[in-house]
Amino acid sequence: MSTVPISHDWVGETWDWPLQHNDGVVKVLNTKEKFEVGLDVQFFRPNEIEVKVANNEVLISCHHETRTDTHGTVTREIHRAYKLPSDVDVNTLKSHLNARGTLNISAEKKK
């Protein structure tokens, strides 16, 4: 299993996760040239997100440590796995977290 480094534009101090909306896949693009998936992870910090590749799958884990707020304590954690198409070159896999909280994972297709 290998870890994919995450580049990011994130500059916020704290994020929280809106459990009531925008939880899930933003987009999946699979063309002749590239494969790309986008996830809404807007309320996790870059250091709380891990992207790995194992057995032809991209594994995404997001985890908040337990925090106390005005309503009590909360721990948040999500895991996603995407099977990569057989023509994806896993050596080109990249991930990027943009300022709006979308994690884009992309790879080129095999030549």
N, CA, C and O atoms as a GROMACS GRO file, in nm:
protein
  444
    1MET      N    1   0.086  -0.117   0.000
    1MET     CA    2   0.000   0.000   0.000
    1MET      C    3   0.090   0.122   0.000
    1MET      O    4   0.187   0.128   0.075
    2SER      N    5   0.058   0.219  -0.084
    2SER     CA    6   0.137   0.342  -0.087
    2SER      C    7   0.049   0.462  -0.056
    2SER      O    8  -0.070   0.463  -0.089
    3THR      N    9   0.106   0.562   0.007
    3THR     CA   10   0.036   0.684   0.042
    3THR      C   11   0.057   0.787  -0.067
    3THR      O   12   0.168   0.802  -0.119
    4VAL      N   13  -0.052   0.859  -0.101
    4VAL     CA   14  -0.046   0.964  -0.202
    4VAL      C   15  -0.043   1.098  -0.130
    4VAL      O   16  -0.138   1.129  -0.058
    5PRO      N   17   0.062   1.179  -0.146
    5PRO     CA   18   0.068   1.309  -0.079
    5PRO      C   19  -0.048   1.399  -0.125
    5PRO      O   20  -0.093   1.390  -0.239
    6ILE      N   21  -0.095   1.484  -0.035
    6ILE     CA   22  -0.205   1.576  -0.065
    6ILE      C   23  -0.150   1.717  -0.073
    6ILE      O   24  -0.097   1.769   0.025
    7SER      N   25  -0.163   1.780  -0.190
    7SER     CA   26  -0.132   1.923  -0.199
    7SER      C   27  -0.262   1.997  -0.166
    7SER      O   28  -0.370   1.939  -0.178
    8HIS      N   29  -0.253   2.122  -0.125
    8HIS     CA   30  -0.377   2.192  -0.088
    8HIS      C   31  -0.363   2.343  -0.093
    8HIS      O   32  -0.253   2.399  -0.088
    9ASP      N   33  -0.482   2.409  -0.103
    9ASP     CA   34  -0.493   2.554  -0.098
    9ASP      C   35  -0.554   2.598   0.035
    9ASP      O   36  -0.586   2.716   0.051
   10TRP      N   37  -0.571   2.509   0.126
   10TRP     CA   38  -0.647   2.532   0.248
   10TRP      C   39  -0.577   2.633   0.338
   10TRP      O   40  -0.457   2.624   0.362
   11VAL      N   41  -0.654   2.732   0.387
   11VAL     CA   42  -0.596   2.834   0.473
   11VAL      C   43  -0.679   2.861   0.597
   11VAL      O   44  -0.641   2.946   0.678
   12GLY      N   45  -0.791   2.792   0.617
   12GLY     CA   46  -0.880   2.816   0.730
   12GLY      C   47  -0.822   2.771   0.863
   12GLY      O   48  -0.730   2.690   0.866
   13GLU      N   49  -0.876   2.823   0.972
   13GLU     CA   50  -0.832   2.784   1.105
   13GLU      C   51  -0.900   2.655   1.151
   13GLU      O   52  -0.832   2.560   1.191
   14THR      N   53  -1.033   2.651   1.146
   14THR     CA   54  -1.106   2.530   1.187
   14THR      C   55  -1.217   2.503   1.088
   14THR      O   56  -1.272   2.594   1.027
   15TRP      N   57  -1.249   2.378   1.075
   15TRP     CA   58  -1.359   2.336   0.989
   15TRP      C   59  -1.451   2.247   1.069
   15TRP      O   60  -1.409   2.184   1.166
   16ASP      N   61  -1.577   2.242   1.030
   16ASP     CA   62  -1.673   2.152   1.090
   16ASP      C   63  -1.744   2.083   0.975
   16ASP      O   64  -1.741   2.133   0.863
   17TRP      N   65  -1.808   1.971   0.998
   17TRP     CA   66  -1.864   1.891   0.890
   17TRP      C   67  -2.015   1.901   0.887
   17TRP      O   68  -2.080   1.863   0.985
   18PRO      N   69  -2.076   1.953   0.778
   18PRO     CA   70  -2.222   1.964   0.771
   18PRO      C   71  -2.283   1.828   0.738
   18PRO      O   72  -2.293   1.790   0.621
   19LEU      N   73  -2.323   1.755   0.839
   19LEU     CA   74  -2.376   1.620   0.818
   19LEU      C   75  -2.506   1.620   0.739
   19LEU      O   76  -2.546   1.515   0.688
   20GLN      N   77  -2.572   1.732   0.727
   20GLN     CA   78  -2.702   1.735   0.662
   20GLN      C   79  -2.698   1.754   0.511
   20GLN      O   80  -2.800   1.734   0.445
   21HIS      N   81  -2.583   1.792   0.452
   21HIS     CA   82  -2.579   1.813   0.308
   21HIS      C   83  -2.437   1.799   0.254
   21HIS      O   84  -2.340   1.801   0.329
   22ASN      N   85  -2.426   1.784   0.124
   22ASN     CA   86  -2.299   1.779   0.052
   22ASN      C   87  -2.206   1.667   0.097
   22ASN      O   88  -2.084   1.678   0.080
   23ASP      N   89  -2.260   1.562   0.153
   23ASP     CA   90  -2.176   1.451   0.198
   23ASP      C   91  -2.171   1.346   0.089
   23ASP      O   92  -2.267   1.271   0.070
   24GLY      N   93  -2.061   1.338   0.018
   24GLY     CA   94  -2.052   1.234  -0.083
   24GLY      C   95  -1.973   1.276  -0.204
   24GLY      O   96  -1.893   1.370  -0.199
   25VAL      N   97  -1.994   1.205  -0.311
   25VAL     CA   98  -1.919   1.226  -0.433
   25VAL      C   99  -1.958   1.357  -0.498
   25VAL      O  100  -2.077   1.385  -0.515
   26VAL      N  101  -1.860   1.436  -0.534
   26VAL     CA  102  -1.884   1.558  -0.609
   26VAL      C  103  -1.886   1.525  -0.757
   26VAL      O  104  -1.976   1.568  -0.830
   27LYS      N  105  -1.785   1.447  -0.803
   27LYS     CA  106  -1.781   1.413  -0.945
   27LYS      C  107  -1.690   1.292  -0.967
   27LYS      O  108  -1.597   1.268  -0.890
   28VAL      N  109  -1.719   1.219  -1.070
   28VAL     CA  110  -1.632   1.112  -1.118
   28VAL      C  111  -1.618   1.133  -1.268
   28VAL      O  112  -1.717   1.143  -1.340
   29LEU      N  113  -1.493   1.139  -1.314
   29LEU     CA  114  -1.465   1.159  -1.456
   29LEU      C  115  -1.372   1.048  -1.501
   29LEU      O  116  -1.266   1.028  -1.442
   30ASN      N  117  -1.410   0.977  -1.605
   30ASN     CA  118  -1.327   0.868  -1.657
   30ASN      C  119  -1.326   0.879  -1.809
   30ASN      O  120  -1.418   0.834  -1.876
   31THR      N  121  -1.219   0.940  -1.861
   31THR     CA  122  -1.205   0.959  -2.006
   31THR      C  123  -1.090   0.874  -2.058
   31THR      O  124  -1.028   0.800  -1.982
   32LYS      N  125  -1.061   0.885  -2.186
   32LYS     CA  126  -0.948   0.814  -2.245
   32LYS      C  127  -0.815   0.863  -2.190
   32LYS      O  128  -0.718   0.787  -2.185
   33GLU      N  129  -0.810   0.989  -2.149
   33GLU     CA  130  -0.686   1.051  -2.103
   33GLU      C  131  -0.664   1.042  -1.952
   33GLU      O  132  -0.550   1.029  -1.907
   34LYS      N  133  -0.773   1.047  -1.872
   34LYS     CA  134  -0.753   1.050  -1.728
   34LYS      C  135  -0.874   0.997  -1.650
   34LYS      O  136  -0.985   0.986  -1.702
   35PHE      N  137  -0.847   0.967  -1.525
   35PHE     CA  138  -0.950   0.929  -1.428
   35PHE      C  139  -0.944   1.033  -1.317
   35PHE      O  140  -0.836   1.070  -1.272
   36GLU      N  141  -1.061   1.080  -1.273
   36GLU     CA  142  -1.064   1.180  -1.166
   36GLU      C  143  -1.188   1.161  -1.081
   36GLU      O  144  -1.297   1.138  -1.133
   37VAL      N  145  -1.170   1.172  -0.951
   37VAL     CA  146  -1.284   1.167  -0.859
   37VAL      C  147  -1.269   1.286  -0.765
   37VAL      O  148  -1.159   1.320  -0.723
   38GLY      N  149  -1.382   1.348  -0.733
   38GLY     CA  150  -1.383   1.462  -0.641
   38GLY      C  151  -1.476   1.434  -0.525
   38GLY      O  152  -1.590   1.392  -0.545
   39LEU      N  153  -1.428   1.457  -0.405
   39LEU     CA  154  -1.507   1.434  -0.284
   39LEU      C  155  -1.522   1.562  -0.205
   39LEU      O  156  -1.428   1.641  -0.195
   40ASP      N  157  -1.639   1.583  -0.149
   40ASP     CA  158  -1.662   1.696  -0.061
   40ASP      C  159  -1.613   1.658   0.079
   40ASP      O  160  -1.679   1.582   0.150
   41VAL      N  161  -1.498   1.711   0.117
   41VAL     CA  162  -1.443   1.689   0.250
   41VAL      C  163  -1.417   1.824   0.317
   41VAL      O  164  -1.321   1.841   0.392
   42GLN      N  165  -1.506   1.920   0.288
   42GLN     CA  166  -1.481   2.060   0.322
   42GLN      C  167  -1.458   2.088   0.469
   42GLN      O  168  -1.409   2.195   0.503
   43PHE      N  169  -1.490   1.997   0.556
   43PHE     CA  170  -1.474   2.029   0.698
   43PHE      C  171  -1.370   1.942   0.767
   43PHE      O  172  -1.376   1.918   0.888
   44PHE      N  173  -1.275   1.896   0.687
   44PHE     CA  174  -1.158   1.828   0.742
   44PHE      C  175  -1.034   1.908   0.702
   44PHE      O  176  -1.028   1.962   0.591
   45ARG      N  177  -0.938   1.916   0.790
   45ARG     CA  178  -0.812   1.982   0.760
   45ARG      C  179  -0.725   1.889   0.675
   45ARG      O  180  -0.744   1.768   0.678
   46PRO      N  181  -0.630   1.945   0.600
   46PRO     CA  182  -0.543   1.860   0.518
   46PRO      C  183  -0.473   1.750   0.598
   46PRO      O  184  -0.458   1.638   0.548
   47ASN      N  185  -0.430   1.779   0.720
   47ASN     CA  186  -0.362   1.677   0.799
   47ASN      C  187  -0.456   1.572   0.857
   47ASN      O  188  -0.411   1.477   0.920
   48GLU      N  189  -0.586   1.587   0.836
   48GLU     CA  190  -0.685   1.490   0.881
   48GLU      C  191  -0.731   1.399   0.766
   48GLU      O  192  -0.820   1.316   0.784
   49ILE      N  193  -0.671   1.416   0.650
   49ILE     CA  194  -0.709   1.340   0.530
   49ILE      C  195  -0.591   1.254   0.486
   49ILE      O  196  -0.477   1.300   0.480
   50GLU      N  197  -0.622   1.129   0.456
   50GLU     CA  198  -0.518   1.038   0.408
   50GLU      C  199  -0.568   0.968   0.281
   50GLU      O  200  -0.681   0.919   0.276
   51VAL      N  201  -0.482   0.965   0.180
   51VAL     CA  202  -0.515   0.900   0.053
   51VAL      C  203  -0.410   0.792   0.029
   51VAL      O  204  -0.290   0.820   0.032
   52LYS      N  205  -0.457   0.669   0.005
   52LYS     CA  206  -0.366   0.558  -0.021
   52LYS      C  207  -0.414   0.481  -0.144
   52LYS      O  208  -0.528   0.493  -0.186
   53VAL      N  209  -0.322   0.403  -0.199
   53VAL     CA  210  -0.354   0.314  -0.310
   53VAL      C  211  -0.319   0.173  -0.266
   53VAL      O  212  -0.209   0.147  -0.219
   54ALA      N  213  -0.415   0.080  -0.281
   54ALA     CA  214  -0.392  -0.060  -0.247
   54ALA      C  215  -0.480  -0.147  -0.334
   54ALA      O  216  -0.600  -0.121  -0.349
   55ASN      N  217  -0.421  -0.251  -0.391
   55ASN     CA  218  -0.498  -0.348  -0.471
   55ASN      C  219  -0.587  -0.282  -0.574
   55ASN      O  220  -0.705  -0.317  -0.587
   56ASN      N  221  -0.532  -0.188  -0.647
   56ASN     CA  222  -0.605  -0.119  -0.754
   56ASN      C  223  -0.726  -0.040  -0.703
   56ASN      O  224  -0.824  -0.022  -0.776
   57GLU      N  225  -0.720   0.007  -0.579
   57GLU     CA  226  -0.823   0.092  -0.522
   57GLU      C  227  -0.758   0.216  -0.461
   57GLU      O  228  -0.646   0.211  -0.410
   58VAL      N  229  -0.831   0.327  -0.467
   58VAL     CA  230  -0.792   0.448  -0.395
   58VAL      C  231  -0.871   0.446  -0.265
   58VAL      O  232  -0.994   0.434  -0.266
   59LEU      N  233  -0.802   0.458  -0.153
   59LEU     CA  234  -0.863   0.456  -0.021
   59LEU      C  235  -0.849   0.593   0.041
   59LEU      O  236  -0.738   0.645   0.055
   60ILE      N  237  -0.962   0.654   0.078
   60ILE     CA  238  -0.961   0.788   0.136
   60ILE      C  239  -1.016   0.779   0.278
   60ILE      O  240  -1.125   0.727   0.300
   61SER      N  241  -0.939   0.831   0.372
   61SER     CA  242  -0.982   0.833   0.513
   61SER      C  243  -0.972   0.975   0.565
   61SER      O  244  -0.873   1.044   0.544
   62CYS      N  245  -1.077   1.018   0.633
   62CYS     CA  246  -1.080   1.150   0.696
   62CYS      C  247  -1.117   1.128   0.842
   62CYS      O  248  -1.212   1.055   0.873
   63HIS      N  249  -1.042   1.191   0.932
   63HIS     CA  250  -1.066   1.166   1.075
   63HIS      C  251  -1.036   1.290   1.158
   63HIS      O  252  -0.926   1.345   1.153
   64HIS      N  253  -1.138   1.333   1.237
   64HIS     CA  254  -1.120   1.436   1.339
   64HIS      C  255  -1.095   1.366   1.472
   64HIS      O  256  -1.161   1.266   1.502
   65GLU      N  257  -1.002   1.415   1.549
   65GLU     CA  258  -0.988   1.366   1.685
   65GLU      C  259  -1.109   1.416   1.764
   65GLU      O  260  -1.179   1.507   1.720
   66THR      N  261  -1.134   1.357   1.877
   66THR     CA  262  -1.247   1.399   1.961
   66THR      C  263  -1.229   1.544   2.002
   66THR      O  264  -1.123   1.585   2.049
   67ARG      N  265  -1.335   1.621   1.982
   67ARG     CA  266  -1.334   1.763   2.018
   67ARG      C  267  -1.454   1.794   2.107
   67ARG      O  268  -1.556   1.726   2.101
   68THR      N  269  -1.440   1.895   2.188
   68THR     CA  270  -1.550   1.941   2.272
   68THR      C  271  -1.597   2.074   2.217
   68THR      O  272  -1.518   2.164   2.189
   69ASP      N  273  -1.731   2.086   2.201
   69ASP     CA  274  -1.788   2.214   2.160
   69ASP      C  275  -1.900   2.249   2.258
   69ASP      O  276  -1.910   2.187   2.363
   70THR      N  277  -1.983   2.346   2.224
   70THR     CA  278  -2.088   2.390   2.315
   70THR      C  279  -2.197   2.286   2.338
   70THR      O  280  -2.274   2.297   2.433
   71HIS      N  281  -2.204   2.184   2.252
   71HIS     CA  282  -2.308   2.081   2.264
   71HIS      C  283  -2.256   1.950   2.323
   71HIS      O  284  -2.334   1.860   2.348
   72GLY      N  285  -2.126   1.939   2.344
   72GLY     CA  286  -2.068   1.815   2.396
   72GLY      C  287  -1.942   1.781   2.321
   72GLY      O  288  -1.866   1.869   2.280
   73THR      N  289  -1.918   1.651   2.303
   73THR     CA  290  -1.799   1.608   2.230
   73THR      C  291  -1.839   1.541   2.099
   73THR      O  292  -1.948   1.485   2.086
   74VAL      N  293  -1.748   1.548   2.003
   74VAL     CA  294  -1.776   1.490   1.872
   74VAL      C  295  -1.646   1.435   1.812
   74VAL      O  296  -1.539   1.494   1.826
   75THR      N  297  -1.659   1.320   1.746
   75THR     CA  298  -1.552   1.262   1.667
   75THR      C  299  -1.610   1.234   1.530
   75THR      O  300  -1.719   1.177   1.521
   76ARG      N  301  -1.541   1.273   1.424
   76ARG     CA  302  -1.591   1.251   1.288
   76ARG      C  303  -1.491   1.168   1.210
   76ARG      O  304  -1.370   1.188   1.220
   77GLU      N  305  -1.545   1.075   1.131
   77GLU     CA  306  -1.458   0.989   1.053
   77GLU      C  307  -1.536   0.936   0.932
   77GLU      O  308  -1.649   0.889   0.946
   78ILE      N  309  -1.474   0.944   0.814
   78ILE     CA  310  -1.533   0.885   0.694
   78ILE      C  311  -1.425   0.808   0.620
   78ILE      O  312  -1.307   0.841   0.626
   79HIS      N  313  -1.468   0.706   0.549
   79HIS     CA  314  -1.379   0.625   0.467
   79HIS      C  315  -1.447   0.602   0.334
   79HIS      O  316  -1.566   0.569   0.329
   80ARG      N  317  -1.374   0.619   0.226
   80ARG     CA  318  -1.424   0.593   0.092
   80ARG      C  319  -1.322   0.508   0.018
   80ARG      O  320  -1.202   0.521   0.041
   81ALA      N  321  -1.369   0.422  -0.069
   81ALA     CA  322  -1.281   0.341  -0.153
   81ALA      C  323  -1.335   0.345  -0.295
   81ALA      O  324  -1.454   0.328  -0.317
   82TYR      N  325  -1.245   0.367  -0.391
   82TYR     CA  326  -1.282   0.371  -0.532
   82TYR      C  327  -1.196   0.271  -0.607
   82TYR      O  328  -1.073   0.278  -0.601
   83LYS      N  329  -1.259   0.180  -0.678
   83LYS     CA  330  -1.186   0.085  -0.762
   83LYS      C  331  -1.139   0.161  -0.885
   83LYS      O  332  -1.218   0.226  -0.954
   84LEU      N  333  -1.010   0.152  -0.912
   84LEU     CA  334  -0.955   0.221  -1.027
   84LEU      C  335  -0.980   0.139  -1.153
   84LEU      O  336  -0.967   0.017  -1.151
   85PRO      N  337  -1.015   0.205  -1.263
   85PRO     CA  338  -1.027   0.133  -1.390
   85PRO      C  339  -0.893   0.067  -1.424
   85PRO      O  340  -0.787   0.116  -1.386
   86SER      N  341  -0.898  -0.043  -1.496
   86SER     CA  342  -0.776  -0.120  -1.525
   86SER      C  343  -0.676  -0.044  -1.609
   86SER      O  344  -0.557  -0.078  -1.610
   87ASP      N  345  -0.720   0.060  -1.682
   87ASP     CA  346  -0.628   0.135  -1.768
   87ASP      C  347  -0.566   0.257  -1.700
   87ASP      O  348  -0.503   0.339  -1.766
   88VAL      N  349  -0.583   0.271  -1.567
   88VAL     CA  350  -0.525   0.383  -1.494
   88VAL      C  351  -0.380   0.352  -1.456
   88VAL      O  352  -0.350   0.242  -1.409
   89ASP      N  353  -0.291   0.449  -1.477
   89ASP     CA  354  -0.152   0.437  -1.436
   89ASP      C  355  -0.142   0.486  -1.291
   89ASP      O  356  -0.138   0.606  -1.267
   90VAL      N  357  -0.138   0.394  -1.195
   90VAL     CA  358  -0.139   0.432  -1.053
   90VAL      C  359  -0.015   0.512  -1.014
   90VAL      O  360  -0.017   0.582  -0.912
   91ASN      N  361   0.091   0.503  -1.091
   91ASN     CA  362   0.212   0.580  -1.061
   91ASN      C  363   0.193   0.729  -1.085
   91ASN      O  364   0.275   0.810  -1.040
   92THR      N  365   0.087   0.768  -1.155
   92THR     CA  366   0.061   0.910  -1.182
   92THR      C  367  -0.046   0.967  -1.089
   92THR      O  368  -0.086   1.083  -1.104
   93LEU      N  369  -0.092   0.889  -0.993
   93LEU     CA  370  -0.200   0.933  -0.904
   93LEU      C  371  -0.156   1.053  -0.821
   93LEU      O  372  -0.048   1.054  -0.762
   94LYS      N  373  -0.243   1.155  -0.817
   94LYS     CA  374  -0.219   1.278  -0.741
   94LYS      C  375  -0.347   1.314  -0.668
   94LYS      O  376  -0.457   1.278  -0.711
   95SER      N  377  -0.333   1.385  -0.557
   95SER     CA  378  -0.451   1.436  -0.487
   95SER      C  379  -0.427   1.582  -0.452
   95SER      O  380  -0.314   1.623  -0.425
   96HIS      N  381  -0.536   1.659  -0.453
   96HIS     CA  382  -0.528   1.802  -0.424
   96HIS      C  383  -0.657   1.844  -0.353
   96HIS      O  384  -0.767   1.814  -0.400
   97LEU      N  385  -0.642   1.913  -0.241
   97LEU     CA  386  -0.754   1.968  -0.167
   97LEU      C  387  -0.764   2.116  -0.198
   97LEU      O  388  -0.673   2.192  -0.164
   98ASN      N  389  -0.872   2.158  -0.264
   98ASN     CA  390  -0.882   2.300  -0.299
   98ASN      C  391  -0.941   2.380  -0.183
   98ASN      O  392  -0.983   2.324  -0.082
   99ALA      N  393  -0.942   2.511  -0.197
   99ALA     CA  394  -0.985   2.602  -0.091
   99ALA      C  395  -1.133   2.586  -0.056
   99ALA      O  396  -1.175   2.626   0.053
  100ARG      N  397  -1.213   2.528  -0.146
  100ARG     CA  398  -1.356   2.506  -0.119
  100ARG      C  399  -1.381   2.372  -0.052
  100ARG      O  400  -1.496   2.338  -0.024
  101GLY      N  401  -1.275   2.294  -0.026
  101GLY     CA  402  -1.292   2.169   0.046
  101GLY      C  403  -1.322   2.049  -0.041
  101GLY      O  404  -1.372   1.948   0.008
  102THR      N  405  -1.291   2.058  -0.170
  102THR     CA  406  -1.309   1.944  -0.259
  102THR      C  407  -1.175   1.875  -0.276
  102THR      O  408  -1.076   1.937  -0.316
  103LEU      N  409  -1.172   1.747  -0.245
  103LEU     CA  410  -1.053   1.666  -0.263
  103LEU      C  411  -1.059   1.602  -0.400
  103LEU      O  412  -1.145   1.518  -0.426
  104ASN      N  413  -0.969   1.643  -0.490
  104ASN     CA  414  -0.963   1.587  -0.624
  104ASN      C  415  -0.850   1.487  -0.632
  104ASN      O  416  -0.736   1.518  -0.598
  105ILE      N  417  -0.881   1.368  -0.678
  105ILE     CA  418  -0.782   1.262  -0.696
  105ILE      C  419  -0.783   1.229  -0.845
  105ILE      O  420  -0.887   1.199  -0.902
  106SER      N  421  -0.666   1.236  -0.907
  106SER     CA  422  -0.660   1.214  -1.052
  106SER      C  423  -0.540   1.128  -1.089
  106SER      O  424  -0.441   1.121  -1.016
  107ALA      N  425  -0.552   1.064  -1.204
  107ALA     CA  426  -0.442   0.983  -1.256
  107ALA      C  427  -0.455   0.980  -1.408
  107ALA      O  428  -0.564   0.992  -1.464
  108GLU      N  429  -0.340   0.965  -1.472
  108GLU     CA  430  -0.339   0.951  -1.618
  108GLU      C  431  -0.370   0.806  -1.655
  108GLU      O  432  -0.358   0.716  -1.573
  109LYS      N  433  -0.410   0.788  -1.779
  109LYS     CA  434  -0.434   0.653  -1.829
  109LYS      C  435  -0.304   0.596  -1.882
  109LYS      O  436  -0.214   0.670  -1.920
  110LYS      N  437  -0.293   0.463  -1.883
  110LYS     CA  438  -0.174   0.395  -1.935
  110LYS      C  439  -0.164   0.423  -2.083
  110LYS      O  440  -0.266   0.433  -2.153
  111LYS      N  441  -0.042   0.435  -2.132
  111LYS     CA  442  -0.018   0.462  -2.274
  111LYS      C  443  -0.021   0.334  -2.354
  111LYS      O  444  -0.003   0.337  -2.475
   0.00000   0.00000   0.00000
